[in-house]
Amino acid sequence: MTSRKAFIPLLIGLAALSLQWLLAWYWVPVDGAQGEVYRIIYLHVPSAFAAFLAAAVLLITSICVLRSNSDKWIFTSRATTEVGLIFTTLTLASGSIWGKPTWGVWWTWDARLTTTLLLALMYGGWLLLYQALPQGDSRRRSCAVLGIMIAADVPIIYKSVNWWRTLHQPQTIIRSGGSTMDGEMLTVLLGGVAIMAVITLSMIWVRRDILILENELEEKSLRGET
Amino acid sequence: MNELTATTNASPYIFAAYILGFICIYGFSGWLYLKRLRVERFLTVLNKDKP
């Protein structure tokens, strides 16, 4: 049986996230251009980075799935996809809420938004594919190929603001010539990204453990031990 | 500050975004914890029943 140790980094991450949100609401200064509403950035950007991190993990696990014949890696892929879907949905929803007071619309078919929506749809599609196919080689291979396609969407999302004329603001954190953000704002934002990375990896770890245990239960029931 | 953001009350938007974030992140973590407890309980019962 796997241990419960995976919950420790998750709990630390969740406690740190509460602190980061408090700093985001009460400590960082107001933005000169957008006013108070810009504070959504401290949720929106870390969520987006978490969705990207999940895609990177999915790429690694998909390659491992293709290289091995066991179901071991597919559980990690599934856990990663679930976590990735949650953070992509949160990115889209928080972006939409931020878009209304700044752009005047909840949604627009902008390149950054559309490619992010595509990421969410592909994460959802991965889970549907996993459920639809029977356990075995066919499922492993199909899911792994889709996992690699999901990861390929991330650089497109990231570069979309440079490649196309978009309503979404250009890169402000990682750009040549340094960030355009104020020091305090940037510190809290980067802290949020790091905390969200810890939470994402812990969630994947915990969910993977649960999937392995559930599979163990299923195998026992198939063998008639229940 | 642009005209649109200057005339908009930001609080409901910030509140809505963070409530959603709270539900997604803390809610999913709580669900993971409960799910883990449930599966562990099943396995414990199963292992106890073994002769």
Boltz contact constraints between the chains, C-beta under 6 A:
constraints:
  - contact:
      token1: [A, 34]
      token2: [B, 5]
      max_distance: 6.0
  - contact:
      token1: [A, 35]
      token2: [B, 1]
      max_distance: 6.0
  - contact:
      token1: [A, 35]
      token2: [B, 5]
      max_distance: 6.0
  - contact:
      token1: [A, 35]
      token2: [B, 10]
      max_distance: 6.0
  - contact:
      token1: [A, 36]
      token2: [B, 10]
      max_distance: 6.0
  - contact:
      token1: [A, 37]
      token2: [B, 5]
      max_distance: 6.0
  - contact:
      token1: [A, 37]
      token2: [B, 10]
      max_distance: 6.0
  - contact:
      token1: [A, 37]
      token2: [B, 13]
      max_distance: 6.0
  - contact:
      token1: [A, 39]
      token2: [B, 14]
      max_distance: 6.0
  - contact:
      token1: [A, 40]
      token2: [B, 17]
      max_distance: 6.0
  - contact:
      token1: [A, 43]
      token2: [B, 17]
      max_distance: 6.0
  - contact:
      token1: [A, 43]
      token2: [B, 21]
      max_distance: 6.0
  - contact:
      token1: [A, 86]
      token2: [B, 24]
      max_distance: 6.0
  - contact:
      token1: [A, 86]
      token2: [B, 28]
      max_distance: 6.0
  - contact:
      token1: [A, 90]
      token2: [B, 24]
      max_distance: 6.0
  - contact:
      token1: [A, 93]
      token2: [B, 20]
      max_distance: 6.0
  - contact:
      token1: [A, 94]
      token2: [B, 17]
      max_distance: 6.0
  - contact:
      token1: [A, 97]
      token2: [B, 13]
      max_distance: 6.0
  - contact:
      token1: [A, 97]
      token2: [B, 16]
      max_distance: 6.0
  - contact:
      token1: [A, 97]
      token2: [B, 17]
      max_distance: 6.0
  - contact:
      token1: [A, 101]
      token2: [B, 5]
      max_distance: 6.0
  - contact:
      token1: [A, 101]
      token2: [B, 8]
      max_distance: 6.0
  - contact:
      token1: [A, 101]
      token2: [B, 13]
      max_distance: 6.0
  - contact:
      token1: [A, 102]
      token2: [B, 5]
      max_distance: 6.0
  - contact:
      token1: [A, 104]
      token2: [B, 4]
      max_distance: 6.0
  - contact:
      token1: [A, 206]
      token2: [B, 32]
      max_distance: 6.0
  - contact:
      token1: [A, 210]
      token2: [B, 35]
      max_distance: 6.0
  - contact:
      token1: [A, 210]
      token2: [B, 36]
      max_distance: 6.0
  - contact:
      token1: [A, 210]
      token2: [B, 39]
      max_distance: 6.0
  - contact:
      token1: [A, 213]
      token2: [B, 39]
      max_distance: 6.0
  - contact:
      token1: [A, 214]
      token2: [B, 39]
      max_distance: 6.0
  - contact:
      token1: [A, 217]
      token2: [B, 42]
      max_distance: 6.0
